Structure formats: structure tokens, C-alpha cells
């Protein structure tokens, strides 16, 4: 197909998706709970037959194919002008295909009604509400840490291996009451990514493949974080595209587990976000609050920070800038800060339906 037809296709698809995304209720009814619901069931049924990530293998095949195509361009075209034009045309075609398949397969979920509107909770909070929730989280973390270790100075370590954590994360998703109207949870599946090491250097704990709809986790991350991360990625499978929504559902899924270590992992996850959102950490009140945290709990809070600092590099920064822009293009205007909106959801949900 000639390049001008690709351009027409791209413009038409942009206009079509822009019109569709103006109607979030229609997306919820006909896309998320209609087309996507059945597409996810079919894809998850097929990909669950394979013990490895089909999407990761697909990415490798496509990557090798594109390398071959670009190599052919350099081999067959004469002059940098022709090479540049041909490579640009090939790149543009890839962008068009990605854009269309991404939005049809999963991306339109970004434009469904917000989770807070579905739950009927308010938005926004002040520092007093944040400190109140943080205090409750610290008290709960101290209690669970002491129950698990019998020593306030010892950090909690999960005994479960990765496979067990991934299986249990699905059970946690199934326990969330406000998801009970969704009968797609039985087809959910979570896998270890074949690209876990590259994902670590890129700064990602996991991801949803928007083309095969597989939820995947980075198997290098601390296991205490993994139970929430796995549930987070499976919530993406259910069509909760916004990162704040996925964080909230990931927390709820882990906290609803019977195992106290999983509950503790959820509390540590939430507490880390709450602490990072406190503005005046040097105030007497906040310092006094932090002093009540058990040494073992502090070690668990720092575990994730230490892990990611060991892998921090220019690649991590580049991909975070790229992903920040990608989120903004997909109706998450805060970019990477949208992860922190999880705190907003948690505070207001707890005010209406006390969690702790």
C-alpha cells in the first residue's frame, strides 16, 4: 500500500478514536464490557496454553523482523536521502499499525469512566486526611510485622516462591467485592516476563501486553512487592487501564489475602506512597510519626528504594520520560504522577468504606 494511503488511514483512525473517546459511558458498555471482555477471554484462553509469555516472544520476532527490514533498506538503497526516506516510511507504517492495534485491543480502556465515579467516592484530600491514613497504615504495619516476626527489628520476608505468589495474586483479585460483577476473573493469568532484566534497567515492575493481553511481572523485583504488582497487572487485564486504578486494585487484592504476610506487603506498598506524598516531612508532627515505625518496617520500606537505586541509569530516565508522555497521550494527564493518585483513591475509599 502506498504511503499516502497509510497517511489517510492514520488520519482517519485518529479522527475515529477521538470521536469514540468523547463517550466514556459508551466505551464502558460496548467496549470494556463488550468487545474487550470477549477478546480478553479468547486471548487469555489461548496464551494460557503456553508456560512462557507469548507476547514477549512476539516482540522478539517483530524486533528481529524490523532489524532485517532496516538492514535490507541499507543494503538495497543507494544514497542517504533514499535510505532516510525509506526508513522514515517504514517507521511511520509501524507507528500506524501500533496505534490502531493498541487502541482496538486494549487502549480504549483508558477512556472509560473513572474508578472513583464507579465506586461513588469523592476526589481530593488535604494533608490532615493523608496524615490520618498514614498513621493508620503505620499502626497496621507495626502490628502485622510483629505478628509475623515476633521482633520489631526484623524485616518481613515472604516464604512463597514466585510461582506461588502469582497464583495467589489471582485469588486476591477474585476476593475484591466491587469486582464481583466482572465474571472475567476466572480467565486471568499472570506470567514472568522473559525481559525481566531489561525491564529492571528500564525501571518497570511489570506490564500488560496490549496485543496478546498477557499480564506480566518482572521476576527481579523484591518478592514483597510482587504480590501487589501481579494484582496490579491483572487489573489491567480486566480493563482498568489507569495506573492509579490498577495500584488501588493491586493493593486491595493483596490486602484481602488470608496470608498476613501478603496483607503486610499491601500495607508497605500503600505506606510507601503515602509517605512520598507528605509535603512537610521535617515538621515535628511528621518526625514524631515516623519515629513510631518499627525498625523492621523501615527496612521493608527501604527495600524497594534500594533495589531500584542499584539499577538506576540513563536508560531508566529515558524510558520514564517516554512513558510519562505515553500516559499523557492516553488520558492520564498527570503522566507518571498518575500512580500517586492511588493515594487519593485509597483515602477517599477508606473514608467511605473503612479498610483498616
NUTI-223578 format. One record per residue: y, x, z of N, C-alpha, C in turn. Coordinates in steps of 0.1 Angstrom, whole numbers, plus 5000, padded with zeros to 4 digits. Each point is the difference from the previous one (the first is absolute). Layout:
residues N
YXZYXZYXZ/...
end
This chain:
residues 356
498850085000501249925000501250095000/501049974991501250084999500949995013/500850105002500750025012501049885002/500649944990500949895001499349885006/498749984997499349895005499750025015/499850135004499850035014501349975008/501150034994501349985006500249855002/499749924989500149855001499149955011/498850055000499049955011500650035014/500650125001500550045013501249915005/500949984991501149915003499649865003/499149954992499549865002499249995014/499350105003499350005013500950015012/501150084999501050015010500749865002/500449944989500649875001499149905006/498750004996499149905005499750025015/499850125004499850035014501249975009/501250034994501249975008500249855002/499649924990500149855001499049955011/498750054998499049965010500350035014/500650125003500250045013501249935007/500749914993501049925006499449885007/498749984999499349885006498950055009/500450055012499050055010498949895004/500449885001499049895004499049984989/500550014987499049994989499150124999/500550125003499250125001498949985010/500449955012499049985011498949904996/500449894994499149894996499150044989/500650054989499250024988499550144997/500750105006499650144998499250055012/500650015012499450065011498749915004/500249875001498949925004499249944989/500450044988499349954988499450124992/500750044990499550114991499550125008/500950065008499750125007498849985010/499949895006499049975010498650014993/499849954988498850014993499850134993/501050064995499950144995499650105010/500549995012499650095011498649985004/499549875000498649985003499150064990/500349994987499250054990500050155000/501250065001500150155000499350065013/500249945011499350055012498549995000/499549894994498649984998499450114992/500750044989499550104991500250145006/501150035006500250145005499250035012/499749895008499250025012498550054997/499649994987498750044996500050164999/501150065001500150154999500450055013/499350115005500450065013501350085000/500450034988501250084998501249924995/501250055000501149934995500050004984/499849884995500049984985501450034995/501049965008501450024995500450154999/499550085010500350145000499350074988/498849964997499350054988500849964987/500549875000500749964989501350084998/500750035011501250084999499650144995/498950065004499650134995499849994985/499349904995499749994986501349984992/500949915005501249984993500950135000/500050075011500750135001499550104990/498750014999499450104990500349954986/500049874997500249954987501550034996/500949985009501450034997500350154998/499350085008500250144998499550044986/498949944996499450024987501049964989/500649885002500949944990501350094999/500550055011501250084999499650144994/498850045003499650134994499949984985/499549894995499949974986501450004993/501049955008501350004994500550144998/499950085010500450144999499350084989/498749964998499250064990500349964986/500349874998500249954986501449994995/501049995010501449984995500750144999/500850004990500850124998501549995004/500450095008501450005004500249925013/500950055009500249945013500649864999/500849974989500549874999499049894998/499050034991498949904998499149995012/499850125007499150005012500749915011/501350025002500749935010500049854997/500349964987500049864997498649945001/499050074997498649945001499649995014/500350105008499749995015500849895007/501249984996500849905006499549864996/499649994988499449874995498749975007/499150105002498849985007500249975015/501050065006500449975014500549865002/500849964990500649865000498949904999/499050024992498949914998499249995013/499850115007499350005013500749925010/501450015000500849935010499949854997/500049964987499949864997498749945005/498950074997498749965004499949995015/500550105007500050005015500749885005/501249984995500949895005499449874999/499449974988499449874998498849985008/499150095000498749995007500250005015/501050085005500350005014500549875005/500949944993500649875004499049884999/499250004989499049904999498950015010/499550125002498950035009500349995015/501250035004500350005015501549995003/500850064992501450025003500849885003/499749884994500849885003499949955014/499050065007499949965015501250055008/500850104994501250045007501149905000/499849894992501149904999499649875006/498949995007499649885007500849985012/500049885007500849985012499750105011/501050035008499850105010499049965011/499450095007499149975010500749935012/501250045003500749935011500249854997/500349974987500249864997498749935001/498950064996498749945001499649975015/500450105009499749985014501049925008/501149974993501049925007500750085011/500350134998500650085011501450044995/500850045009501450044997500050154995/501150044995500250144995501150065009/499950135001501150085007499750015015/500550115006499850025014501150105005/500350005013500950095006499350115008/500750105005499350115007499449955013/500549895006499449955012498649954997/499949924990498749954996499050114996/500550104994499250124996499550075012/500950025010499650075012499049925008/500249875000499049915007498650014995/499950004986498750014994499550145002/500850114999499650135002499450025014/500749945010499550015014498649935001/499849894994498749935000499050094994/500350064988499050084993499750125009/500950075006499750115009499149965011/500349895006499249955012498549984995/499949944988498749974995499350124996/500750104993499450124996499550085012/500850015011499650075012498749945006/500049865001498949935005498750034992/500049994987498950024992499550145000/501050095000499650155000499350035013/500449955011499450025013498649945000/499849884995498849934999498950084992/500550064989499150074991499750145005/500950075006499850145003499850035015/500549905008500050025015500950125004/500850054992500950115003501349994992/501149995006501349974993500450124991/499450115002500450124993499250034987/498949924998499150024989500349914988/500250054988500249924988498849924996/500149894995498949924995499550054987/498750014998499350044988499049894996/500149954988499149904995498650064998/498949935005498750054999499449974986/500549894994499549954987500250104989/499150014991500250084988500849914990/500450064988500949944991499349874994/498750014997499449884994500049885009/499750035013500149895010501449945002/501050094999501449955002500349914988/499650044988500349924988499349865000/498850005005499249875002500749925010/500450065011500649925011501449954996/500750074992501349964996500049874993/498949974992499949874993499749895010/499350035011499749905010501349965007/500950105002501349985006500949904992/500050034987500749914990499549855002/498749995001499449865001500449935013/500450085010500349945013501549955001/500850024990501449965001500249864997/500449925010500149854999500849964988/501250064998500849954989499650034986/498850084999499450024987498849914997/499749925010498849924999500049904988/501249974995500149914988499650084987/499950135001499750084989498550035000/499249954991498650025000499650114991/500950094998499750124991499550125008/500149995014499750115008498650054999/499049914996498650055000499850094988/500950004990499850094988500750135002/500750025011500850125001499150125002/500550124996499350125002501050125001/499650105007500950115002499250134998/500550104993499350124997500850125003/499450115001500750135002500450044986/501350054999500550054987499450134996/499750024987499550134995501150105000/501349955001501150084999500750025014/499250005010500550015014500950125003/499550124995500850125002501449994993/500049974987501349984993500949905007/499349895004500849895007500750065012/499350085008500550065012501350084997/499950094989501250084996501149914995/499649894995501049904994500649925011/499450005012500549925012499549865001/498949974994499549865000498749995008/499949895008498849985008499049914993/500449934990499149924992500749934989/499349924992500749924990499149894995/500649914993499349894993500150044985/498850004993500150034986500349874993/501249994993500449874995499249964987/499150094995499349974988498649965003/499450065010498649965004500049925013/501249995007500249935012499150055012/499750134999499250065011501050055011/499749985012500850055011499350135004/500950115002499450135003500850075011/499350085008500750085010499850144998/500950085005500050145000499150055011/498950064997499050035011500450135008/501250054997500450125008500949965012/500549885000500949965011499349995013/500750015011499449985013499249875001/498850005006499249885001500749895008/500850045010500749905008501049914991/500550064990500949934990499249924990/498850044997499249954989499749855001/499749955012499749865001501149914996/501350045004501149924996500350024985/499950124995500250034986499049924991/498850005004499049934991500349855000/500449945011500349865000501349974993/500950105000501349994993499749994985/499150094995499750004985499249884996/499249945009499249884997501049884999/501050005008501049894999500750004987/500250124994500550014986499049934991/498750025002499049934992500249855001/500449955011500249865002501249954993/500850094995501349964993501250015008/499950075012501250035008500550134996/500949994990500550134993501050075008/500949945008501050075007499450085011/500650135001499450095010500249965014/501149935003500249955013499049895004/499749924990498949895003498750075002/499750104992498750075001499950075013/501150065004500050075013499749905012/500749894999499849895010498549955001/499549974988498649954999499050125005/500350124996499250115004499950025015/501249985006500150015015499249885006/500249884995499449885006498450014998/499650054989498550014997499450105010/500750125003499450105009500149955014/501149935004500249955013499149895004/499549934990499149895002498550045001/499850134999498650055001499549995014/498750005002499449995014500150145006/499850104992500050145006501450035005/500150045013501350045006500650124993/499250094995500650124993500749964988/499549904992500749944989501349945004/499949925011501249935005501150115003/499550105007500950115003500650074988/499250024990500550054987501249924994/499849875001501049914995501350015008/499950015013501150015009500850134997/499250114999500750134996500749994987/499449944991500649984986501449925002/500049895007501249925002501050085008/499550075010500950075009500850114993/499350074991500650104992501249954992/499849884994501049944992501249965009/499749945011501049955009500950125006/499350105004500850125005500950064989/499550004988500850064989501249914997/500049885003501149904997501049995012/499750065011501050005011501250094997/501249955000501150074996500450115010/500249965013500550095010498950055009/499350114994498850055008500550095011/501350035001500450095011500649935012/500049864999500649935011499050015012/500649985012499350015012498849905000/500349884996499049895000498850044991/500350054988498950034991499250125005/500750105005499350125005499149965011/500549915009499249965011498749924995/500249934990498949924994499050104994/500450104993499150104994499250075010/500650025012499450085010498849925006/499949874998498949925005498850024991/500150064988498950014991499050105005/498749975001499050095005500050124990/499750125005499950124992498949994989/498949935003499049984989500549914989/500849905004500649914990501050084991/500850085007501050094992499250094990/498950055004499250084991499649924988/499549875002499649924989501249964991/501249985006501249974992500450124991/499850125006500450124992498950044990/498849955002498950054991500349984985/500549884997500349964986501150094995/501050025008501250084996499650154997/499250055009499550144998499250014987/499149904998499150004988500950014987/501049914999500750004988501050124998/500450055011500950125000499350124994/498750005002499150114995499950004985/500249884994499949994985501349984993/501150005008501349974994500450114990/500549964988500450104990500949934990/500450074990500949944990499349894992/498750014998499349894993500149875008/499850015013500249885009501349944998/501150085000501449954999500249934986/499450064989500249954987499349864999/498849995005499349874998500649895009/500650045011500649905009501349954993/500850094993501149954993499649914989/498950044993499549914989499549875005/499350005011499449885006501149915006/501050065005501249935005500649914989/500250074989500649934988499149894995/498750035000499049904995500049885009/500050015013500149895009501249914997/501150074998501349934998499949914987/499350064990499949934987499149875002/499150015011499149895002500349915012/501349975000500549905010499950045014/499950135003500150055013501250095001/501249935002501350074999500250115009/499350005011500250115010499250134996/499249994990499250124996499050035010/500050135003499050055011500349945013/501349965003500449945012499449865002/499449954989499449875002498750005009/499450125001499050025010500449965014/501350045003500649985013500349855003/500049924990500349865002498849935008/498950085000498949955008500449985015/500950085005500549995014500749865001/500849964990500749875000498949895001/499050014991498949905000499449995014/499650125005499350005013500849945012/501350045000500849955011500149855000/500349954988500349854999498749925001/498950064995498749935001499649995015/500250125007499750005014500849915009/501349984996500849905007499549864998/499549974989499549864997498549995005/499250104997498649995004499650135007/500350015013499850135008498750074997/500150124996498850084996499550085012/500950065007499650095011500049935014/
end
